[in-house]
Amino acid sequence: MRKKKSNFNWEAANEGAKFLKTFDLVDQLDQISCPTIVAGGRHDWITPVEASILIAEQIPDSELIIFEKYCHYLFIDENRESISRISSFIKE
């Protein structure tokens, strides 16, 4: 079976992500009033787990899920587990 070739461009993604270092909305997170899930991977090299914790702490009544075995791409790293956990949150 041949592996599907991705058209994902890491260089473009990295360039696009540079702007995020100057884009900070943390002081507005407490204004979120809808049910919110914050999901992160313990081994995320792009968004450290501490950032996910900070975000969840600032959003009232949010739910934080840290996937212990995974990194940034939760839907790729562990598709079934991440989809299952997020689906359960939506059904509640």
C-alpha positions in Angstrom: 0.0 0.0 0.0 1.4 3.4 -1.0 1.5 6.1 1.5 -0.4 9.3 0.5 1.9 12.2 -0.1 1.2 15.2 1.9 1.2 18.7 0.4 1.9 20.3 3.8 4.7 22.9 3.7 6.7 23.0 6.9 8.6 26.1 5.9 5.4 28.0 5.2 3.9 26.8 8.4 6.9 27.9 10.4 6.9 31.4 8.8 3.2 31.8 9.4 3.6 30.8 13.0 6.2 33.5 13.7 3.5 36.1 13.9 1.9 34.2 16.8 4.8 35.3 19.0 3.5 38.8 18.8 -0.2 38.0 18.9 -1.4 37.8 22.5 -5.1 37.6 23.5 -4.6 36.1 27.0 -6.2 39.1 28.6 -9.4 38.5 26.7 -9.8 34.8 27.4 -11.9 35.4 30.4 -14.6 36.8 28.1 -15.3 33.4 26.5 -18.6 32.3 27.8 -19.4 29.2 25.8 -18.4 25.6 26.7 -14.7 25.3 25.8 -12.2 22.5 25.7 -8.5 23.2 25.7 -6.6 20.2 24.3 -2.8 19.8 24.3 -0.1 17.2 23.9 2.4 16.7 26.7 5.2 16.5 24.1 4.1 19.5 22.0 7.2 21.4 20.8 5.1 24.2 19.2 2.6 25.0 22.0 4.1 24.0 25.3 1.7 22.2 27.7 2.2 25.2 30.1 0.5 27.4 27.5 -2.5 25.0 27.3 -2.8 25.1 31.1 -2.6 29.0 31.1 -5.3 29.2 28.5 -7.6 26.8 30.4 -7.1 28.7 33.6 -8.2 31.9 32.0 -11.4 30.6 30.3 -14.2 30.2 32.8 -15.4 26.6 33.2 -13.2 25.3 30.5 -12.1 21.7 30.4 -8.4 20.9 29.9 -7.3 17.7 28.3 -3.6 16.9 28.1 -2.8 13.9 25.9 0.2 12.4 27.7 1.7 10.5 24.8 1.4 13.0 22.1 2.7 16.2 20.6 1.1 19.1 18.6 -0.9 17.1 16.0 -3.4 15.4 18.3 -5.6 14.3 15.4 -2.7 12.7 13.6 -0.8 11.3 16.6 -3.8 9.6 18.2 -6.8 10.2 16.1 -9.2 7.8 17.8 -8.5 9.0 21.4 -8.6 12.7 20.6 -11.8 12.4 18.5 -13.4 10.3 21.3 -12.5 12.7 24.1 -13.6 15.8 22.1 -16.9 14.1 20.9 -17.7 13.2 24.6 -17.2 16.9 25.5 -19.5 18.0 22.7 -22.2 15.5 23.8 -22.3 16.8 27.4 
